[in-house]
């Protein structure tokens, strides 16, 4: 076992003991984890000189645990955090902490995922490796696959299933704008991955894209919108823990709203978002957007600047 893998194992063992059902981490003070940590270093890694890495990783998981749990539940919607085994949920916390917050020169995204999968195979159950791979893979896709060649590959196949044969999830989104005191503002939501993005949501049944985004924007932003025109669409593959590989297709619209206070929806299904805000048009392109969202936003800004 490599030293770095051993270090992650020590952190996992510490989190497991701290988070065990008989001493739920919701009830145990954070300070009580450190005696457990010291005991495990003595027992499993005596003489290990990788202590700074272990301390940093443990601190990141503890500091970001609530955000990490929200992301896990978003990526695995059929698995509330308390229904995931103690081992698996703490492996996911470790993997996500490294995937989202580690220095990518030290821990590239694929290393973070592969290390978590190896922990799952070693310490988890029979299906733990596949489950951890699915959840972290879904998050990696949502992040835009950092570190991977960005060239589109429309003919790519996943296993034996061609991209055009994957189950499709229909979604709709919108660039929502308002006019206020001579300026144009866009309503954007912020996700726990650190990006500003557009309001969007899954369509229900045979619901049209226009009806779906009107409903979703009202729920997510707290303001009614008027859909004006289609801006474009994009699609991306991701992984559902129960359905396997799926394809999400999103149709985006330009929509107008009144300039009024925005209220981020607090429902569990929107748990991956942590802020909502109006931005002046001139400030938009300085924000951190996903690569596939930026062309939609740019097109909307061009139309609005032209007075359309």
C-alpha positions as CSV (number, residue, x, y, z in Angstrom):
1,X,0.0,0.0,0.0
2,X,1.4,3.4,-1.0
3,X,1.9,6.0,1.7
4,X,-0.7,8.3,0.3
5,X,-3.3,5.5,0.1
6,X,-2.5,4.5,3.7
7,X,-3.0,8.2,4.7
8,X,-6.4,8.2,3.1
9,X,-7.2,4.9,4.8
10,X,-6.4,6.4,8.2
11,X,-8.6,9.4,7.5
12,X,-11.4,7.0,6.5
13,X,-11.0,4.8,9.6
14,X,-11.2,8.0,11.7
15,X,-14.3,9.3,10.0
16,X,-15.9,5.8,10.2
17,X,-15.4,5.6,14.0
18,X,-16.6,9.1,14.5
19,X,-19.6,8.7,12.3
20,X,-20.7,5.3,13.5
21,X,-24.5,5.1,14.2
22,X,-24.0,4.6,18.0
23,X,-22.1,7.9,18.1
24,X,-23.6,9.9,15.3
25,X,-21.4,12.8,14.0
26,X,-24.4,15.1,14.3
27,X,-24.3,14.6,18.0
28,X,-20.6,14.2,18.7
29,X,-18.5,17.4,19.0
30,X,-16.0,17.9,16.2
31,X,-13.2,18.1,18.8
32,X,-13.9,14.5,19.8
33,X,-12.6,13.2,16.4
34,X,-9.0,14.2,17.1
35,X,-8.3,11.6,19.8
36,X,-9.7,9.0,17.4
37,X,-7.4,10.4,14.7
38,X,-4.3,10.2,17.0
39,X,-5.2,6.6,18.0
40,X,-5.5,5.5,14.4
41,X,-2.2,7.1,13.4
42,X,-0.5,5.2,16.2
43,X,-2.2,2.0,15.3
44,X,-2.2,2.0,11.5
45,X,0.5,4.4,10.4
46,X,3.3,4.6,13.1
47,X,6.2,6.6,11.7
48,X,4.2,7.9,8.7
49,X,5.6,11.2,7.6
50,X,2.5,12.1,5.7
51,X,0.7,13.7,8.7
52,X,0.2,17.2,7.1
53,X,-1.7,15.5,4.2
54,X,-3.9,13.5,6.6
55,X,-4.6,16.5,8.9
56,X,-5.5,18.7,5.9
57,X,-7.8,16.1,4.3
58,X,-9.6,15.4,7.6
59,X,-10.0,19.1,8.2
60,X,-11.5,19.6,4.7
61,X,-14.0,16.9,5.2
62,X,-15.1,18.2,8.5
63,X,-15.3,21.8,7.4
64,X,-17.2,21.1,4.2
65,X,-19.2,18.1,5.4
66,X,-22.6,19.7,5.0
67,X,-21.9,20.9,1.5
68,X,-20.4,17.5,0.6
69,X,-23.5,15.7,1.9
70,X,-25.7,18.0,-0.2
71,X,-23.7,17.1,-3.3
72,X,-23.8,13.4,-2.6
73,X,-27.6,13.5,-2.3
74,X,-27.9,15.6,-5.5
75,X,-25.7,13.0,-7.4
76,X,-27.5,10.1,-5.8
77,X,-31.1,11.4,-5.3
78,X,-32.5,8.0,-4.4
79,X,-30.0,7.7,-1.5
80,X,-30.5,10.1,1.5
81,X,-27.2,10.5,3.3
82,X,-28.3,8.6,6.3
83,X,-29.3,5.6,4.1
84,X,-25.8,5.2,2.7
85,X,-23.6,2.9,4.6
86,X,-21.2,4.6,7.1
87,X,-18.2,3.4,5.0
88,X,-19.5,4.4,1.7
89,X,-20.7,7.9,2.7
90,X,-17.3,8.7,4.3
91,X,-15.4,7.4,1.2
92,X,-17.6,9.7,-0.9
93,X,-16.9,12.6,1.5
94,X,-13.1,12.0,1.1
95,X,-13.3,11.6,-2.6
96,X,-15.5,14.7,-3.1
97,X,-13.3,16.8,-0.8
98,X,-10.3,16.0,-3.0
99,X,-12.2,16.2,-6.2
100,X,-13.6,19.7,-5.4
101,X,-11.1,21.3,-3.1
102,X,-7.6,19.7,-3.5
103,X,-4.8,21.3,-5.4
104,X,-5.2,19.7,-8.8
105,X,-1.4,19.7,-9.3
106,X,-1.1,17.5,-6.3
107,X,-4.3,15.4,-6.6
108,X,-5.7,15.4,-10.2
109,X,-9.5,14.8,-10.4
110,X,-9.1,11.3,-11.8
111,X,-6.7,10.4,-9.0
112,X,-9.2,11.6,-6.5
113,X,-11.9,9.4,-8.0
114,X,-9.7,6.3,-8.5
115,X,-8.4,6.5,-4.9
116,X,-11.9,6.7,-3.6
117,X,-12.9,3.6,-5.7
118,X,-9.9,1.7,-4.3
119,X,-11.0,2.6,-0.7
120,X,-14.5,1.3,-1.5
121,X,-13.2,-1.9,-2.9
122,X,-11.0,-2.5,0.1
123,X,-13.3,-1.4,2.9
124,X,-16.8,-1.3,1.5
125,X,-19.3,-3.9,0.4
126,X,-19.7,-5.8,-2.8
127,X,-21.3,-2.9,-4.7
128,X,-19.4,-0.1,-3.0
129,X,-16.9,0.4,-5.8
130,X,-19.6,0.8,-8.4
131,X,-21.6,3.1,-6.3
132,X,-18.7,5.4,-5.4
133,X,-17.6,5.4,-9.1
134,X,-21.1,6.3,-10.2
135,X,-21.6,9.2,-7.7
136,X,-18.1,10.7,-8.2
137,X,-18.3,10.2,-11.9
138,X,-21.6,12.1,-12.0
139,X,-20.1,15.0,-10.0
140,X,-17.1,15.0,-12.3
141,X,-19.4,15.3,-15.3
142,X,-21.3,18.2,-13.7
143,X,-18.0,20.0,-13.1
144,X,-17.2,19.8,-16.8
145,X,-14.6,17.1,-16.5
146,X,-11.6,19.3,-15.6
147,X,-8.3,18.1,-16.9
148,X,-9.9,16.2,-19.8
149,X,-9.7,17.2,-23.5
150,X,-12.6,19.5,-24.1
151,X,-13.1,18.5,-27.8
152,X,-16.7,17.2,-28.3
153,X,-17.0,13.5,-29.0
154,X,-20.6,13.0,-30.3
155,X,-19.9,9.5,-31.4
156,X,-18.5,8.3,-28.1
157,X,-20.0,5.2,-26.6
158,X,-20.4,4.3,-23.0
159,X,-19.8,0.6,-22.6
160,X,-21.9,-1.1,-25.3
161,X,-24.5,1.7,-25.4
162,X,-24.1,4.4,-28.1
163,X,-24.7,8.0,-26.9
164,X,-27.9,8.3,-28.9
165,X,-29.3,5.2,-27.2
166,X,-28.9,6.4,-23.6
167,X,-32.1,7.1,-21.6
168,X,-32.9,10.8,-22.0
169,X,-33.9,13.3,-19.2
170,X,-35.7,16.3,-20.7
171,X,-34.8,19.6,-19.1
172,X,-35.3,23.3,-19.7
173,X,-33.4,26.4,-18.6
174,X,-33.4,30.1,-19.1
175,X,-31.4,33.3,-19.1
176,X,-33.7,35.4,-17.0
177,X,-33.3,39.2,-17.3
178,X,-34.9,42.3,-15.9
179,X,-34.7,46.0,-16.6
180,X,-34.1,48.4,-13.7
181,X,-33.2,52.1,-13.7
182,X,-31.8,52.0,-17.2
183,X,-29.7,48.8,-16.6
184,X,-30.2,45.2,-17.6
185,X,-29.7,42.6,-15.0
186,X,-29.5,38.8,-15.2
187,X,-30.7,36.4,-12.5
188,X,-28.1,33.7,-11.8
189,X,-27.9,30.9,-9.3
190,X,-24.7,29.7,-7.7
191,X,-23.9,26.0,-7.1
192,X,-21.8,24.3,-4.5
193,X,-19.2,23.5,-7.2
194,X,-18.3,27.3,-7.3
195,X,-20.0,28.2,-10.6
196,X,-22.7,30.8,-11.4
197,X,-25.2,29.2,-13.8
198,X,-28.7,29.4,-15.2
199,X,-31.9,28.4,-13.6
200,X,-33.0,25.0,-15.0
201,X,-35.0,21.9,-14.1
202,X,-36.4,18.6,-15.2
203,X,-39.6,18.5,-17.2
204,X,-42.6,16.6,-15.8
205,X,-44.3,14.1,-18.1
206,X,-45.3,15.6,-21.4
207,X,-44.8,19.1,-20.1
208,X,-43.5,21.6,-22.8
209,X,-40.1,23.2,-22.4
210,X,-41.8,26.7,-22.1
211,X,-44.2,25.5,-19.4
212,X,-41.5,23.6,-17.6
213,X,-39.0,26.5,-17.3
214,X,-41.8,28.9,-16.3
215,X,-42.6,26.5,-13.4
216,X,-39.0,25.8,-12.5
217,X,-37.9,29.5,-12.5
218,X,-40.8,30.5,-10.3
219,X,-39.8,27.8,-7.8
220,X,-36.1,28.3,-8.0
221,X,-35.8,32.1,-8.3
222,X,-39.0,33.0,-6.5
223,X,-40.2,35.3,-9.4
224,X,-42.5,34.7,-12.3
225,X,-41.0,34.9,-15.8
226,X,-42.2,35.4,-19.4
227,X,-40.5,33.2,-21.9
228,X,-39.6,35.1,-25.0
229,X,-37.6,32.9,-27.4
230,X,-35.3,29.9,-27.6
231,X,-31.6,30.5,-27.3
232,X,-30.2,27.0,-27.9
233,X,-29.7,23.7,-26.3
234,X,-27.0,21.4,-25.0
235,X,-26.7,17.8,-23.8
236,X,-24.4,16.0,-21.5
237,X,-24.1,12.5,-20.2
238,X,-24.0,11.7,-16.5
239,X,-24.5,8.7,-14.2
240,X,-27.6,7.8,-12.2
241,X,-26.9,5.3,-9.4
242,X,-30.1,3.4,-10.3
243,X,-30.5,4.0,-14.0
244,X,-26.8,3.9,-14.9
245,X,-25.6,6.2,-17.8
246,X,-28.2,8.8,-18.8
247,X,-28.3,11.7,-21.2
248,X,-29.6,15.1,-20.0
249,X,-30.9,17.4,-22.8
250,X,-31.5,21.0,-21.9
251,X,-33.3,23.6,-24.0
252,X,-32.5,27.2,-23.0
253,X,-34.7,30.2,-23.5
254,X,-34.5,34.0,-23.0
255,X,-37.0,35.1,-20.4
256,X,-38.0,38.4,-18.8
257,X,-39.0,39.1,-15.2
258,X,-39.6,42.0,-13.0
259,X,-36.7,43.3,-11.0
260,X,-37.6,42.2,-7.5
261,X,-36.0,40.3,-4.7
262,X,-34.9,36.8,-5.6
263,X,-35.5,33.9,-3.2
264,X,-33.6,30.7,-3.6
265,X,-35.7,27.6,-3.3
266,X,-34.8,25.7,-0.2
267,X,-36.3,22.4,-1.2
268,X,-34.1,19.3,-1.1
269,X,-34.1,18.9,-4.9
270,X,-32.4,22.2,-5.2
271,X,-29.8,21.4,-2.5
272,X,-26.9,21.8,-5.0
273,X,-27.5,25.6,-5.1
274,X,-26.4,28.0,-2.4
275,X,-27.1,31.5,-3.7
276,X,-29.1,33.5,-6.2
277,X,-28.4,37.1,-7.3
278,X,-29.1,39.8,-9.9
279,X,-26.0,40.9,-11.9
280,X,-25.6,43.9,-14.2
281,X,-25.1,42.9,-17.8
282,X,-21.7,44.5,-17.9
283,X,-20.4,42.3,-15.0
284,X,-21.6,38.9,-16.3
285,X,-18.6,37.7,-18.3
286,X,-16.3,38.1,-15.3
287,X,-18.1,35.3,-13.5
288,X,-17.1,31.7,-13.3
289,X,-19.4,29.8,-15.8
290,X,-19.4,26.3,-17.0
291,X,-18.0,26.0,-20.5
292,X,-21.2,24.7,-22.0
293,X,-23.3,27.5,-20.4
294,X,-21.1,30.4,-21.6
295,X,-22.2,30.4,-25.2
296,X,-25.9,30.5,-24.1
297,X,-25.2,33.4,-21.8
298,X,-23.1,35.2,-24.5
299,X,-25.9,34.8,-27.1
300,X,-28.4,36.2,-24.6
301,X,-26.2,39.2,-23.8
302,X,-25.7,39.9,-27.5
303,X,-29.5,39.9,-28.1
304,X,-30.2,42.1,-25.1
305,X,-27.4,44.6,-26.0
306,X,-28.9,44.9,-29.5
307,X,-32.2,45.8,-27.9
308,X,-34.0,42.6,-29.1
